[in-house]
Amino acid sequence: MTFFGRNKEKKKESKEDCTPGQRDWFFPISMSGRENFFGHNYFSAYRLISQVRMVIDKRAECLASAVPYILDGDGNEPQGENAKAARKLFDTPNFTQSFSELYVLKEIYRLIYGWSAIYLFRGFPGAIPAAMFAIPPSLLDLQVNKNYLVYNQKDASNIVKTVKISGTNFDINFSDLIFFRDSIPNTDNPLISDSKMQAVFNEYDLAAAISEAEKTIVERRGALGILSKDINDPTSVDLFDEEREELQERYKAAYGMTMSKNQIIITGMALKWQQMALPVRDLMLIELGEEAQKRIAGVYDLPYNLLPGGFNSKYSDLIEAKKYLYSSKAIPTSASDAKKFDAAILEKYGLHLKLDYSDMFLFQDDLNRKATAVNAIVNGLNAAFTSGNITREEWRLNASQYIEIDPNKTINN
């Protein structure tokens, strides 16, 4: 039986069953004696199991609200050629995606595999890239030097030999890749993070089994009953095993609950029907499915009431759950990602990326309260300056705690 690409009846996969890149770089060969579960199957779990997909999509899609701004060292939006090229890149990173689409896809890969990578396509070395692409980690084939110690390296130049896209002859410069990793430790390879999917391995199996059971119940309703010969009919004879199996297959093909099948058997044979009832409620499929999804959501730190079919929460509770998701996950993740974009693309030109969420309706009340408080503080500082109790420099120093200004920058007026 196969669950999301993992054949339970198949012999254990060996080291040679993985691509060279996975064997050399990415994934552990065994998992504490359990059946091998290589990284390319993580994506199959995401693609085929709804409980997995809902959690990962909800976590990743919150990054779609990030608005990219290209700023200079003073926090202004410069208009030079490099700034215009960078702004164009982050507005339309490639010919198929907007920035939000690329950014969400990058995050989906990171949540699935534990890490992800964006490839920077440059017109010539050192230039601002002409395009950016999120490459699936399962397609990246990194060949590494075997005799390396990660803890005494300043960068990866002495570790990575070549980078290819699996199945092609296309070489990638390692410096043209931006890596985004999770915080899950990987004792097999400290260069990359492990996937959170390992923590809920059993829940994925459970969700797959529940899905298959629900489908079977809807299509066949389990064992409906026993169709047998009438012992009071002297003309009836026993069926051979082959005849019994043939009758079983013909019944499954011709009769059922769908519109294309028959619901009534018409026959001249002396048959007897014994009804059987399947206690579907006793299987507790819905409850088990909900419990599996709660655990998956818990591992990814996603408030369960944000999922379809989650807790019946009030609107105010949903707003607070969304604020938690953005303030604890989306905004810190974007701040860290922006620094990586800066290091790879922008900082050599004196530019930096700001991924901003302040326009979201979730934070408008907070911004209004902050604006009211800042206005009161500024009025108080104005009164203290007018009365001669503080100097202009002291005014700017105190105001800089609440307003984005440089207190050391001199002004003429």
C-alpha positions as CSV (number, residue, x, y, z in Angstrom):
1,M,0.0,0.0,0.0
2,T,1.3,3.4,-0.9
3,F,1.0,6.5,1.3
4,F,2.2,9.8,-0.4
5,G,4.9,8.1,-2.4
6,R,6.1,5.8,0.4
7,N,5.5,2.1,-0.4
8,K,5.0,0.2,2.8
9,E,5.2,-3.1,1.0
10,K,8.4,-2.2,-0.8
11,K,11.8,-3.1,0.6
12,K,13.6,-0.3,2.4
13,E,15.2,2.2,0.1
14,S,18.9,2.1,0.0
15,K,21.4,4.9,-0.3
16,E,21.5,4.5,-4.0
17,D,17.8,5.2,-4.3
18,C,18.4,8.9,-3.7
19,T,19.7,11.4,-6.2
20,P,23.4,12.2,-5.7
21,G,22.6,15.6,-4.3
22,Q,20.3,14.2,-1.7
23,R,22.8,11.5,-0.8
24,D,25.7,13.9,-0.4
25,W,24.1,16.9,1.1
26,F,20.5,16.9,2.1
27,F,18.8,14.1,3.9
28,P,19.6,11.4,6.5
29,I,19.8,7.8,5.2
30,S,17.9,6.4,8.2
31,M,15.6,7.7,10.9
32,S,16.3,5.9,14.1
33,G,15.5,2.5,12.7
34,R,12.2,3.6,11.1
35,E,11.4,3.2,7.4
36,N,13.5,5.6,5.2
37,F,11.6,8.8,4.5
38,F,13.7,10.9,2.1
39,G,13.1,14.6,1.5
40,H,11.5,14.4,-1.9
41,N,8.5,12.6,-0.2
42,Y,7.9,15.6,2.0
43,F,6.5,17.4,-1.0
44,S,4.2,14.4,-1.7
45,A,2.8,14.7,1.8
46,Y,2.1,18.4,1.2
47,R,0.6,17.8,-2.2
48,L,-1.7,14.9,-1.3
49,I,-2.8,15.3,2.4
50,S,-5.3,18.2,3.0
51,Q,-4.4,18.5,6.7
52,V,-0.8,19.1,5.8
53,R,-1.5,21.5,2.9
54,M,-3.9,23.7,4.9
55,V,-1.4,24.3,7.7
56,I,1.6,25.0,5.5
57,D,-0.4,27.2,3.1
58,K,-1.9,29.3,5.9
59,R,1.6,29.8,7.5
60,A,3.2,30.7,4.2
61,E,0.4,32.9,2.7
62,C,0.7,35.5,5.5
63,L,4.0,36.6,3.9
64,A,2.0,37.7,0.8
65,S,1.1,40.8,2.7
66,A,4.7,42.0,2.9
67,V,5.2,45.2,0.8
68,P,8.9,45.5,-0.5
69,Y,10.5,49.0,-0.2
70,I,14.1,49.8,-1.5
71,L,15.6,52.3,0.9
72,D,18.9,54.1,1.4
73,G,20.8,54.4,4.7
74,D,18.6,57.4,5.8
75,G,15.4,55.4,5.3
76,N,14.4,57.3,2.1
77,E,13.5,55.8,-1.3
78,P,16.4,56.8,-3.6
79,Q,15.9,57.3,-7.3
80,G,19.3,56.3,-8.7
81,E,19.8,53.7,-11.4
82,N,20.7,50.9,-9.0
83,A,17.7,51.7,-6.8
84,K,15.4,51.6,-9.9
85,A,16.9,48.3,-11.0
86,A,16.4,46.8,-7.5
87,R,12.9,48.2,-7.3
88,K,12.0,46.6,-10.6
89,L,13.5,43.3,-9.5
90,F,11.4,43.2,-6.3
91,D,8.2,44.4,-8.1
92,T,8.5,41.6,-10.8
93,P,11.2,39.1,-9.8
94,N,10.6,36.9,-12.9
95,F,8.3,36.6,-15.9
96,T,5.9,34.3,-14.2
97,Q,5.6,35.7,-10.6
98,S,5.0,38.8,-8.6
99,F,7.2,39.3,-5.5
100,S,4.4,38.1,-3.2
101,E,4.0,34.9,-5.3
102,L,7.7,34.2,-5.2
103,Y,8.0,35.0,-1.5
104,V,5.2,32.7,-0.5
105,L,6.6,29.9,-2.7
106,K,10.0,30.3,-1.1
107,E,8.3,30.0,2.3
108,I,6.3,26.9,1.3
109,Y,9.5,25.1,0.3
110,R,11.1,26.1,3.7
111,L,8.2,24.8,5.7
112,I,8.1,21.6,3.8
113,Y,11.9,20.8,3.6
114,G,13.2,22.8,6.5
115,W,15.1,25.1,4.1
116,S,14.7,26.8,0.7
117,A,16.8,28.7,-1.8
118,I,16.3,31.5,-4.3
119,Y,18.4,31.6,-7.4
120,L,19.7,35.0,-8.6
121,F,20.0,35.2,-12.4
122,R,22.5,38.0,-13.1
123,G,23.1,39.6,-16.5
124,F,26.9,39.7,-15.6
125,P,28.8,38.9,-12.4
126,G,28.2,41.3,-9.5
127,A,25.3,43.1,-11.1
128,I,21.8,43.5,-9.6
129,P,20.0,40.4,-10.8
130,A,17.7,40.5,-13.7
131,A,15.4,37.8,-12.2
132,M,14.9,35.6,-9.1
133,F,13.5,32.1,-9.0
134,A,12.6,29.9,-6.0
135,I,14.1,26.4,-6.9
136,P,12.6,23.3,-5.2
137,P,15.2,21.9,-2.8
138,S,14.6,18.4,-4.2
139,L,15.9,19.7,-7.6
140,L,19.1,21.2,-6.3
141,D,22.1,18.9,-6.6
142,L,25.0,20.1,-4.5
143,Q,28.2,18.2,-4.6
144,V,30.4,18.8,-1.6
145,N,33.9,18.0,-0.5
146,K,33.8,15.0,1.8
147,N,36.7,16.1,4.0
148,Y,35.3,19.3,5.4
149,L,34.7,20.6,8.9
150,V,31.9,23.1,8.9
151,Y,33.0,24.8,12.1
152,N,36.3,26.0,10.8
153,Q,35.0,27.6,7.5
154,K,34.4,31.3,7.0
155,D,32.2,30.5,4.0
156,A,31.1,27.6,1.8
157,S,33.6,28.1,-1.0
158,N,35.8,25.3,0.4
159,I,32.8,23.0,1.0
160,V,30.6,23.1,-2.2
161,K,32.2,21.9,-5.4
162,T,29.4,22.2,-7.9
163,V,25.7,23.1,-7.9
164,K,23.4,21.7,-10.6
165,I,19.7,21.4,-11.2
166,S,19.0,17.7,-11.1
167,G,18.4,16.1,-14.5
168,T,20.1,19.0,-16.4
169,N,23.7,20.1,-17.2
170,F,22.9,23.6,-15.9
171,D,25.6,24.8,-13.4
172,I,24.8,27.4,-10.8
173,N,27.3,29.6,-9.0
174,F,26.9,29.0,-5.3
175,S,27.2,32.7,-4.7
176,D,24.0,33.2,-6.8
177,L,21.9,31.2,-4.3
178,I,20.2,32.7,-1.2
179,F,19.5,30.1,1.4
180,F,16.6,30.4,3.9
181,R,16.7,27.8,6.7
182,D,14.5,26.8,9.6
183,S,15.8,26.6,13.2
184,I,15.3,22.8,13.5
185,P,18.7,21.2,14.3
186,N,20.1,18.6,11.9
187,T,22.7,16.4,13.4
188,D,23.3,14.6,10.1
189,N,24.3,17.9,8.4
190,P,24.7,21.1,10.3
191,L,24.7,23.2,7.1
192,I,20.9,22.8,6.7
193,S,17.9,22.5,8.9
194,D,15.8,19.4,9.3
195,S,12.1,19.5,8.4
196,K,9.4,19.9,11.0
197,M,7.5,17.2,9.2
198,Q,9.7,14.7,11.0
199,A,8.0,15.7,14.3
200,V,4.6,14.7,13.1
201,F,5.5,11.7,11.0
202,N,2.8,9.5,12.5
203,E,0.2,12.2,12.1
204,Y,0.8,12.3,8.4
205,D,0.3,8.5,8.2
206,L,-2.8,8.9,10.3
207,A,-4.2,11.6,8.1
208,A,-3.5,9.6,4.9
209,A,-5.2,6.5,6.4
210,I,-8.3,8.5,7.5
211,S,-8.6,10.0,4.0
212,E,-8.5,6.6,2.4
213,A,-11.0,5.2,5.0
214,E,-13.4,8.0,4.3
215,K,-13.2,7.5,0.6
216,T,-13.8,3.8,1.0
217,I,-16.8,4.3,3.1
218,V,-18.4,6.8,0.7
219,E,-17.7,4.6,-2.3
220,R,-18.4,1.1,-0.9
221,R,-20.0,1.8,2.6
222,G,-17.9,-1.0,4.0
223,A,-19.4,-4.5,4.1
224,L,-23.0,-4.0,3.2
225,G,-24.1,-7.6,3.8
226,I,-23.8,-11.2,2.8
227,L,-25.2,-12.5,-0.5
228,S,-25.6,-16.2,-0.3
229,K,-27.6,-19.1,-1.7
230,D,-31.0,-20.0,-0.2
231,I,-30.5,-23.4,1.5
232,N,-34.2,-24.1,1.0
233,D,-33.7,-24.2,-2.8
234,P,-32.9,-27.8,-3.8
235,T,-31.5,-26.6,-7.1
236,S,-28.8,-24.4,-5.7
237,V,-25.2,-25.6,-5.7
238,D,-22.0,-24.4,-4.0
239,L,-19.8,-21.9,-5.8
240,F,-16.2,-22.6,-6.5
241,D,-13.7,-20.0,-5.2
242,E,-13.1,-18.6,-8.7
243,E,-16.9,-18.2,-9.2
244,R,-17.2,-16.5,-5.9
245,E,-14.5,-14.0,-6.7
246,E,-15.9,-13.3,-10.1
247,L,-19.3,-12.7,-8.6
248,Q,-17.7,-10.3,-6.1
249,E,-16.0,-8.3,-8.8
250,R,-19.1,-8.2,-11.0
251,Y,-21.1,-6.9,-8.0
252,K,-18.6,-4.2,-7.2
253,A,-18.5,-3.1,-10.8
254,A,-22.3,-3.0,-11.4
255,Y,-23.9,-2.1,-8.1
256,G,-23.4,0.9,-5.8
257,M,-24.7,4.3,-4.6
258,T,-23.4,6.4,-7.5
259,M,-25.7,7.4,-10.4
260,S,-23.8,5.3,-12.9
261,K,-24.4,2.0,-10.9
262,N,-27.5,-0.1,-10.2
263,Q,-29.0,-0.1,-6.7
264,I,-31.3,-3.1,-7.2
265,I,-30.4,-6.7,-8.1
266,I,-32.8,-8.5,-10.4
267,T,-32.1,-12.2,-10.8
268,G,-33.9,-15.5,-11.2
269,M,-31.6,-17.3,-8.8
270,A,-32.6,-18.3,-5.3
271,L,-30.5,-15.9,-3.3
272,K,-30.7,-14.7,0.3
273,W,-29.5,-11.3,1.6
274,Q,-28.2,-10.7,5.1
275,Q,-27.9,-7.0,6.0
276,M,-24.7,-5.8,7.8
277,A,-24.4,-2.4,9.5
278,L,-21.0,-0.6,9.7
279,P,-20.8,1.6,12.9
280,V,-19.1,4.5,11.1
281,R,-19.4,6.8,14.1
282,D,-17.5,4.3,16.3
283,L,-14.5,4.7,13.9
284,M,-14.2,8.4,15.1
285,L,-12.6,9.4,11.8
286,I,-13.6,13.1,12.1
287,E,-12.2,13.3,15.7
288,L,-9.0,11.6,14.7
289,G,-8.6,13.8,11.7
290,E,-9.1,16.9,13.8
291,E,-6.6,15.7,16.4
292,A,-4.0,15.0,13.7
293,Q,-4.5,18.5,12.2
294,K,-4.2,20.1,15.7
295,R,-0.9,18.4,16.2
296,I,0.4,19.4,12.8
297,A,-0.8,23.0,13.4
298,G,0.9,23.0,16.8
299,V,4.3,21.9,15.4
300,Y,4.1,24.8,12.8
301,D,2.9,27.2,15.6
302,L,-0.3,28.1,13.7
303,P,-3.4,29.0,15.7
304,Y,-5.8,26.2,15.0
305,N,-8.8,28.4,14.9
306,L,-7.5,30.1,11.7
307,L,-8.0,26.8,9.8
308,P,-11.2,25.9,8.1
309,G,-13.3,23.9,10.5
310,G,-11.3,25.1,13.5
311,F,-12.7,26.2,16.8
312,N,-15.9,28.2,16.7
313,S,-14.2,31.5,17.7
314,K,-15.6,35.0,17.9
315,Y,-14.4,37.6,15.4
316,S,-12.3,39.3,18.0
317,D,-10.5,36.0,18.8
318,L,-9.7,35.4,15.1
319,I,-8.3,38.9,14.9
320,E,-6.0,38.3,17.9
321,A,-5.0,34.9,16.4
322,K,-4.0,36.7,13.1
323,K,-2.1,39.3,15.0
324,Y,-0.2,36.6,16.8
325,L,0.6,34.9,13.5
326,Y,1.9,38.1,11.9
327,S,3.7,39.5,14.9
328,S,5.4,36.2,16.0
329,K,6.0,34.6,12.6
330,A,5.5,36.7,9.5
331,I,7.2,40.0,10.6
332,P,10.3,38.4,12.3
333,T,10.7,36.0,9.3
334,S,10.6,38.9,6.9
335,A,13.0,41.0,8.9
336,S,15.5,38.1,8.8
337,D,14.9,37.4,5.1
338,A,15.4,41.1,4.2
339,K,18.9,41.0,5.7
340,K,19.7,38.0,3.5
341,F,18.4,39.8,0.4
342,D,20.5,42.8,1.5
343,A,23.7,40.8,1.8
344,A,23.3,39.0,-1.5
345,I,22.0,41.9,-3.6
346,L,21.7,45.4,-2.1
347,E,24.2,46.4,0.6
348,K,27.1,46.9,-1.9
349,Y,25.1,49.7,-3.5
350,G,24.2,51.3,-0.1
351,L,20.6,50.0,-0.3
352,H,18.5,47.8,1.9
353,L,15.2,46.1,1.7
354,K,12.3,46.7,4.0
355,L,9.4,44.2,4.0
356,D,6.5,46.2,5.5
357,Y,3.2,45.1,7.0
358,S,2.0,48.4,8.4
359,D,-0.7,48.8,5.8
360,M,-2.6,45.7,7.0
361,F,-6.0,46.4,8.6
362,L,-4.9,44.2,11.6
363,F,-2.5,46.9,12.7
364,Q,-4.4,50.0,12.0
365,D,-5.9,50.3,15.5
366,D,-2.4,49.8,16.9
367,L,-1.0,52.5,14.6
368,N,-3.7,54.9,15.6
369,R,-3.0,54.4,19.3
370,K,0.7,54.8,18.6
371,A,0.1,58.0,16.6
372,T,-2.0,59.4,19.5
373,A,0.7,58.6,22.0
374,V,3.5,60.1,19.8
375,N,1.5,63.2,19.3
376,A,1.1,63.7,23.0
377,I,4.9,63.1,23.6
378,V,5.9,65.6,20.9
379,N,3.5,68.3,22.3
380,G,5.1,67.7,25.7
381,L,8.6,68.1,24.3
382,N,7.6,71.2,22.4
383,A,6.3,72.8,25.6
384,A,9.5,71.9,27.5
385,F,11.6,73.4,24.7
386,T,9.5,76.6,24.4
387,S,9.8,77.1,28.2
388,G,13.6,76.6,28.0
389,N,13.7,73.4,30.1
390,I,15.4,71.4,27.4
391,T,17.7,72.2,24.5
392,R,17.1,71.4,20.8
393,E,19.5,68.5,21.0
394,E,17.7,67.1,24.0
395,W,14.4,67.5,22.2
396,R,15.7,65.4,19.2
397,L,17.3,62.8,21.5
398,N,14.0,62.2,23.3
399,A,11.9,62.4,20.2
400,S,14.1,59.8,18.4
401,Q,12.8,57.1,20.8
402,Y,9.4,57.5,19.2
403,I,10.0,58.9,15.7
404,E,12.4,57.6,13.1
405,I,14.9,60.4,13.2
406,D,18.7,60.6,13.7
407,P,19.3,62.7,16.8
408,N,22.9,63.3,15.8
409,K,22.0,64.8,12.5
410,T,22.3,68.6,12.4
411,I,19.5,70.8,10.9
412,N,19.6,74.4,9.9
413,N,16.3,75.4,11.3
